[in-house]
């Protein structure tokens, strides 16, 4: 898995394509500037893209004799990484897919992938993750490629990180740290930033490194005396104590924010508004589907974890029933448990919903693995009892044989394309059928002076027929028990 072009080649290409004064801008804006060729085919309105690209570098302000950022910006911006995986179970194709996903994560985090290697072992080595001999071979690969970081496809213990770094002589991070870094880049809301910070501190706490006794504090207090000048609290112990204090404060803040979201959720329950949650693997097209169904205008990007903060929008079924549609954070294989715990309050949108739209990428090489990974997280947050519709997205780009296989295996599924709109009408009709229906059938003659009851019947229930008479509005339909009791004085027929 070697990169097809080097930073110097990219620089030479841009040097011919742009005038001298615009090279740095071209390097800067290559990934963020809007162009019809790249962005003209994106899904829906991109309201967040201008905010993402709001910061621009002003050329010509450097006090250096030569502005080196014009020729070295890309090399400075991107870390050069080598990927390492340990293949313990499954087929060789499964191991390759896992490393390919790690490469996509690394590129999303802003790294340049130079090479990727896989070691076949029964289990990861307890000391260096891949074994001492393979670690020396990895050091040679790092020297040959000029990499400055090694990313391991798994969660490493503190000891494994230290010993592997001692061998390869460059920074070593694991899959968990990489995902946490992506989350830290993409979190925008106050709650999202707090959740990511909590997860990072939970991950960092057992991996702190210090100088040991040389930074210890004096033990004891008061006037001092004999036997009070021991090692005391070392620097690393002080850091751990401060991190624990910050974690406790962060948990209190997240709990307070959770209260505010719970109030909004209770208001929706009080108004009998059904809720639908969109869950699925990262980059499966959840935000595209939300834009297609509601016109929410959230960011859509071909990148992992492009959107983290949950978005709730109001939608309407073909029959006129109102419901809320919530877009949740994407899942991934081996999602770090720190993130699951930190984002548990956000993921409660899935557990408290009336219906889950489980979005899966139909064009992915192994969509069944995506389904299994998402259902594992759904089980962790206690949402196994919620009805589920498997939405096979990207049907326009998927292999027809794969679509047929998924539709045959997943009995309650539908194939759609959020980009082209294929199958969206059928999905809306299916949502209408699956949402919980009011339990009481009524026929009531409501006086015109109580028009608010007619309005509630339309928003909270299902109106089958409506006729305006001299005495009032004659309603036939199904409503919830609370509204049925309010309509009882005007009911002519009522059957449960």
N, C-alpha and C positions, 0 to 999 in steps of 0.2 A: 504494500500500500504506500507507494511513493508519490510525492507531489509531482504534477506534470510540469510545473514552472517554478522557477526560483524567484526570490525578491528582486534580484538584479535584472532578470529578464523582464519582469513586470515594469520595472523602472525604465528600461530601454524602450519598451513598447510605448509607454506613456510619454517619454521624451520626444518620440517622433510624432505622436498624435496631438500634442498640445504645445503651445508657445511656452517660452521660458517662464513667464510670470504666472502661468496658469497650471503648471505641473503639480504644485502642492495642492491646489484646489481640486484638481482631477483625482489625485490620490486620495484626498479627503472624502470627496463626494462620490467616489466610484460605487460605494455600497449604499449611500443614503439619498442621493439626488433622485428626483423623479424623472423618469423618461417614459415615453409611450411604449417603446419596445419592451421595457422591463415591467412597468407598472400598469400599462394599459389593459392588461388581461387579468389584473388582480380582482379579487372578489369584493364587490361593494365599495362604499366610500371609505377612504382611509383617513379618518379624522385624526388619528394619533401619529401619522407619519411626519407631519410638519413639526410636531412637538419633539419627536425623536431626533429630528435633524435640525433643531433650532440653533445649536451651537456651531459656529463657523470660525475657522481660523482666518485671520486677516494677514494676507501675504505682505512681505516687505517691511515688517516691523522688527526684524531681527537685528541685533547690534553686532552680530558676527560678520566677518568679512565675506563669508559664503554661507548661505542658509542651507545647512546640511539636511534639514528636514525635507527639503524638496527632493532629495535623492534617496534618503534613508528612512522616510516616514513609515513605509510599509514594514520594513525590517524592525523598526523600533516598536511598532504597534502590535505586531504579531509575535507571540512566543512560538518558538520552533520546538515541536514535541515529537516524541516517539511513543507509540502505543504498545502496551504489553498485556497479553491475556493468558490465562491459564485454562486449558481445556480439560475439564474433569468429567463431564457427562455429555450425552447427546452426540450428534454427528459432527463431522468436520464443517458442514455447511452452517450448523447452528453456531459454532464457534466463530466462523467468519462473519455471520450476521451480527453477533454480539460486538465484535470488534469494529464493524462498519458503523454500528450505532454509536459506539464510543467516539469514533472519528467525527460523526455528525455533531455530537455533544461538544467535542473540542473545538470544532470550527464555529459553533454557535457562541462559545465562550471567547472567541477571538484568537484562536491559535492556528498555526500553520502545521498541518500534519505532514511529517517527512517520511515516516516508515511505521510499520506495524508488524509485530511478531507474536506468535502464539506458542506456548509451551505445553506439551501433553504430559499431564501428571495425574495421579490418582487423587491428590489433594494439594492445595498450595503449600509451599515450603514454609515451615514455621518461622524461619529466620529471615530469608530474603525473598519470599513469595514465589520465586521461580527456580530456586536452587543456586548454590554458590557458583557452579560452573557456568550456568546460563547467565548469571549476573555478570560474569566477566565478559561473556560474548556480547551482552547488552551494552557494556561499557565501550566495547570496540565499535558497535553500531552508533552510539552517541558521538564518539570522537569522529567517526567517518562522516556522519551527516551534519555535524555541527549543532546538534540539538542542545537546548538549554533546560528542557523539562522532560521527565518521563511520567506518563500517565498509565496507571495500572487499572485493568478492568475488573475491579473488585474493591471491597473495603479492607484496607490494610490496618493491622494493629500498629500501635506506636513503635514497637520494636522492629517490625518489618520495615516501616518507613525509614527509621534511622539506619539500619544495617544496609538496606539497598542503596541509600544515599551515599553511605561510606564507600560502596563499591563503584557506583557509576559516576560519582563526583559531580552530579547535577541535582537540581531540585526534583523530588519525587512526590507526586500526589496520587490519590486514588479516585475512583469513580464518584464516591460520595462528595469529596471536596470539589470536584469538577461541577457536579450538579448544584451544589450550594453556591458556587461562584456564579453560575448562570442565573439562579434565582435572585442573587443579590444585584445583578445587573438589570434584571427585568422588573423587579418589584417597584411599583409606583405609588400605591396607596400607603397610608400610614400603617394600617393593619398588616399589609403585605410585608412592608419593611420590618415591622416588629417581629413577625413570624419567622422571616428569614434570619434575622439577627439572633433570635432565640435558638434556632436550629444550628447556626454556626457556632454559638457558644457551647452548646451541648456537644458538638463534634470536637471543638478545640480543647475542652477541659481536660480529657485524659492524654492529650498530645502536647501539652506545654513542655517546653524545654527551658532549663535555667542553668546558672553557673554554680549551683550547689552551695557549699558552705561559705564560699568567698563573699556571698551577698547575704549572709545571715544577719539577723538582728539580735541585739542583746536581750537575753532572757531576764525576766523579773521586772520589778518596778519599785517605786518608793525610793528609799535611800540606798538601795543596793546592798552589797555585802558579799560575804563568802558564798561560793557555790551558786552565784546568780549570773555569772558571765558565760553561760553555756551557748550552744549554737542558736537557740531561740528559733524564731520563725524565718525560714529561708525566703529568698525572693520568689521562688516558684510557688511556695505555699501562700505567700501574699497575693500573687496573681490569681491563684485558684480561688482564694476567698473573695476577691473582688469580682471575679467572674460569676461566682455563685450568687453574690449580692445583686449583680446586674440581671442575672437570669430570674431571680425572684421578682425584681421590679418589672421585668418584661412580661412575666406571666400575669402579674396584676393588671398591667395595661391591656394585655390581650383579653383578659377576662372582662374588663370594663367595656372594651369594644364589642365583645361578644354579646353583652347585655343589650347594647343598642340594636344589633342585628336581630336579636331575639324579639325585641319589641316590635320591629317591623314585621317579623314573621307571624307574631301573634295577631297583629292587625289584619294581615291577609287571611289568617284562619278565621278571625271574627267575621270578616266579610265573606267567608265561604268561597275564597278564590283558590281554585286548584293550582298546584305548582308542578312544573316539569323541570327536571335537572338534566343538563347535557353533560355526560361524563364520557371519558374515552382516553385513548393513548395520545401522547403529545404529537402534534403535527398530523392528527387524523382529520382535521377540518372542522373542529367544534365551533370556532369563532366564525368561520365561513357559513356554517349552518345557521348560527344565531343571526348573522346579518341577513341571510336569505329569508328566514322566517319572520323576523321582526324589523329589519332595517336598522339594527342597532348602530352600525358604523364603527364597530370595534376593530382594532388593528388585526390585519390578516397578513401573515408572512410565512414563507417557506423556511421556517426555522423551528427548532425544538424549544418549547416553553416560551413562545413569543408573547403570550399573554398569561399572566398569573392571577391577577385580581378578579374575583368573581363579579360577573355582570348580570343584573336581573332586569328583564324587560317585560312589559305587558304585551300579550298576544291575544288573538281571538281565533276561535275555531270556525270552520265553515258554517256551523249552525248558529254562530253568534255568541257562544259562551266565552267569557274572559278567563284567562289563566296567565300565570307568570312563567317565564322561561329563564332559567339561571345557567350561565356558562361557568364551569368550574375549572380548577387548575388541571392541567394534563398529567397523566400518569406515565410511568416508564418502568421497564423491568428493573427489579432490584431497587425500587425507590427507597432512598435512605429513610430509616425509621425515625430519624430526627425530624425529617420534613413531615412525615405522616403525623407525628405527635404535634408539631408546631402548627400545621395547617388543619388540625382536627376540627377546630371551630368553623373554618371555612368549608370543610368537607361535609359538615352537618347539613348543608343545603341539599346534599344528595340523600342523606338518611331521612330528612323531614319532607321530602317531595312525595307527590302522589304517583309520579311516573318518572322513569329514567330513560333517556334516550342515550343508549350506549353506542357511541360513534366509533367505527373501526375503519381503517384505511384499506379499501378493497384492492388498491394497487401495490400494497406492501408485499414483500416476498413471503412473509409468514404472518398473515392476519390472525390465525388461531392463537399464536403466542401473545399477540396484543390483547385479544379477548381474555385470555387466562390471567395476564398480568393486571388488567384493570379490575377483573372480578375479585382478585386477591385483595386489592386495596379496598374495594367496596365491602368486602367481608370484614376487613379490619375496622372499618368505621361503622359497622352494624347496620348496613342497608340492604341486607340480603332479602328482606321481605317485601321490598318495593317492586312493583311490576316493572318489567324491562322490555324495551323495544330495541333490537339490534339494528342500527342504521349503518348500512354498508355504504360509506361515502366514496367519492371519486370513481363512480361507476363508469364514467366516460373514459377513464384511463386504465381501468382494471381489465385483467384477462377474463373473458367471458366464462371460461371453464372454472376459474377461481370463484367468480360470482355464483355460478350454479352450485358449486360445492358448499359455499357458505350458506346460501339460501336453503339448501337441502338439510344441512346439519343444524342450523339455527332456525327452529320452527317459527319463532316470532320475530321475523326480520324483514327488512325491505331495503332495496338497492336504490340509492339516490345519487345525485351529483349537485353539490351546493354551488358549483361554478356555473353549470349550464341550466340548473333548475329541473333537471330530469327527476321524476318521481316525487317532487315536493308536494304536489297536490294529493297524491296517495298517502304521503306521510301525514299531512294535516288531517285527512279523513281518519287515519288510524289513531292519531292522538285524540281526536274527538270521540272515537269509540272507546278508547282505553281509559280516559279520565273518569273518575268516579261520578256517577249520576245521582241527582237528588232522589231521595227515598220515598217521598210522599206525592201521590198524584192528586191534583186538586182541580176543581171547577168552581170559580168564584165570580160573583158580580160585585165589583169594587166601585164604590161611589167616586165621582169625579173629584170630590174633595180630598180623597186619599190617593192621589196620583203617585205618591212616593212608594206605595206598596206595589204598584204596577212596575215602577222603575226597578225596584228590588227583584221582582220576579224575573225581569229580563237579565239583570246582571248576575244574580245568584242562582237562578234556576233555569229551567228549560221551558219556554213558552211554545206550546204546540199550536194554539190558535188564539187570536185576539179579536173581539168584536165590540164595537162601540154602539151602545143602546141608549134609549132615553133615560134609563135609571143609572147607567154607569158603564164601566168596561167589563165585558164578560171574558174571563181568562180561563184557558184550559192548559194545563202543563204539569210539570213536576218541580217540586221545591223541597228545600230542607225542612226539617221538623220545626226549627225556630220560626221561619217565615210562615210555615203552615199554621202555627198557632196564632200569628198576627192576622192571618187571613181568615181564621175560623169564623168570626162573626158574619162574614160575607160569603161563606162557602155554601154552595148548593149541593155538591157531591164531593166526598173525600174518601179515598181508599188508599191504604198503605200498600 
